Each structure stands twice: as C-alpha cells, then as structure tokens.
C-alpha cells in the first residue's frame, strides 16, 4: 500500500509542476546588464549624509528576470546585483567601498506598481573600525499608478 502511494505521489508531482508552470504563464525572460556608473551626489542625497558633494561609483552586473501571465502581460520583475560594489569618494580623495547584494522586486497588481527591496542595501566599512555608513530599505514598499 505504501509503495503504491509513493509511486502515485512521485508520478503526480512532475505533472502537477508541469500544469502549474503552464497556468502561470510563459517562461521568465532574463536580461543581463552591465553596471559601471559614476556620478556626483549632493549633500543630503541617498549616498551622502555629509555637507559636501561626494563622487559615487558603482560597478556590477544586473540580472533582470521578468515574469508574465498567460496572456503575456507583465506580472513582476526580480533584479539581482551580486557583488554590486559602490565607492564613495570625498573632496579630500579619501573613499569608502561597500557592497550591496540586496535584490529589488517590482510587481504589478491591477493598476498599482509596487517596488520593494529586501535585505540591507549598502554597508560601508573602515578596516579596523567596522560599519560607518549603512542603508537599509524601508519596510513599506513604494507604490505608484503606472
């Protein structure tokens, strides 16, 4: 009895996965985008808690995965940037380097577009001193009507 139940379960599992993936829509598409940007961040900006402009450089590769429903309509997007490295340089030439491994999630429900981040966005450390500047996402996702 147990053997036949196990066989039935093992045979039904792939069929269930096949039907579920068909009902969910087309296969996700993945786009690979290089990131290599440098910009000036004014005081009070996202990367700048200081009173002087700072130079910010970010480098990595972004992997953007888009998901659609059965009709081909956009449903959600996952963007990951493993080893996203940021370097903040002050007017005196000193700099901090940090990593941001956190993914972003974009979803569409009806006419509401929601962007949220998971995990710590950035952490900059000084050798021997530990973390000196960190950015974490807001617990409330950002929403907009497209």
C-alpha positions in Angstrom: 0.0 0.0 0.0 2.7 2.4 1.0 4.8 1.6 -2.2 1.8 2.3 -4.5 1.0 5.5 -2.7 4.7 6.6 -3.0 4.7 5.7 -6.7 1.5 7.7 -7.3 2.9 10.7 -5.5 6.2 10.5 -7.5 4.3 10.3 -10.8 1.8 13.1 -9.9 4.5 15.6 -8.7 6.0 16.2 -12.2 2.6 16.5 -13.7 1.5 19.0 -11.1 4.6 21.1 -11.7 4.0 21.0 -15.4 0.4 22.1 -15.1 1.3 24.8 -12.6 4.0 26.3 -14.8 1.7 26.3 -17.8 -1.1 28.0 -15.8 1.4 30.7 -14.5 2.4 31.9 -18.0 5.4 31.9 -20.2 8.9 31.2 -19.1 10.6 34.1 -17.4 13.0 36.2 -19.5 16.3 37.2 -18.2 18.3 40.2 -19.2 22.0 40.8 -18.2 23.0 44.5 -17.9 26.5 45.8 -17.0 26.6 48.5 -14.4 29.5 51.0 -14.5 28.4 54.4 -13.4 30.0 57.4 -11.7 28.0 60.5 -10.5 28.2 63.4 -8.1 25.9 63.1 -5.0 24.9 66.4 -3.5 24.7 66.8 0.3 21.6 65.2 1.8 21.3 62.7 -1.1 20.8 59.0 -0.9 24.5 58.3 -0.6 25.6 61.5 1.1 25.0 62.3 4.7 27.8 64.8 4.5 27.8 68.6 3.9 29.9 68.5 0.7 29.3 66.8 -2.7 30.7 63.3 -3.0 31.7 61.2 -6.0 29.9 57.8 -6.2 31.0 55.0 -8.5 29.0 51.7 -8.8 30.0 48.6 -10.7 28.4 45.2 -11.1 26.2 43.2 -13.4 22.4 43.3 -13.0 20.3 40.2 -13.7 16.7 41.3 -14.5 14.1 38.5 -14.6 10.7 39.4 -15.9 7.6 37.3 -15.3 4.4 37.4 -17.4 0.9 35.8 -17.1 -0.7 33.5 -19.7 -1.6 36.5 -21.9 1.9 37.8 -21.9 1.2 40.7 -19.6 3.9 41.8 -17.2 3.3 40.5 -13.6 6.6 41.0 -11.7 10.3 41.6 -12.0 13.2 40.5 -9.9 16.5 42.3 -10.2 19.6 40.9 -8.5 23.1 42.5 -8.5 25.5 40.1 -6.9 28.7 41.8 -5.9 27.4 45.3 -6.6 30.2 47.5 -5.4 29.9 51.1 -4.5 32.8 53.6 -3.8 32.1 57.0 -2.2 34.9 59.5 -2.6 35.1 62.8 -0.7 36.7 66.1 -1.9 39.9 65.1 0.0 40.3 61.9 -2.1 39.5 59.5 0.8 37.0 56.9 -0.1 34.7 54.1 1.4 33.9 51.0 -0.5 30.9 48.8 0.2 28.7 46.0 -1.2 25.0 45.8 -2.0 23.8 42.3 -2.6 20.1 43.1 -1.9 17.6 42.3 -4.7 14.7 44.6 -5.8 11.2 43.4 -6.6 8.8 45.1 -8.9 5.2 43.8 -9.2 2.0 44.9 -10.9 -1.4 44.2 -9.5 -4.2 45.9 -11.4 -3.1 49.4 -11.9 -0.7 49.5 -8.9 3.0 49.1 -9.5 5.0 48.2 -6.3 8.7 48.4 -5.8 10.3 46.8 -2.8 13.8 45.9 -1.6 14.8 43.0 0.6 17.9 42.9 2.8 20.5 45.5 3.5 21.0 47.8 0.5 24.5 49.1 1.3 27.2 48.7 4.1 30.4 50.7 4.0 33.1 49.8 6.5 36.5 51.1 7.5 39.1 48.5 8.2 39.6 48.2 12.0 36.5 50.5 12.6 33.6 48.4 11.4 30.5 49.8 9.7 30.5 53.6 9.3 27.5 54.0 6.9 24.7 51.6 6.0 21.4 51.9 4.1 18.5 49.5 4.7 15.2 49.5 2.8 12.0 51.0 4.1 9.7 48.3 5.5 6.9 49.9 3.4 7.1 49.3 -0.4 6.9 52.2 -2.8 3.7 52.1 -5.0 2.6 54.1 -8.0 -0.1 54.0 -10.6 1.6 53.5 -14.0 
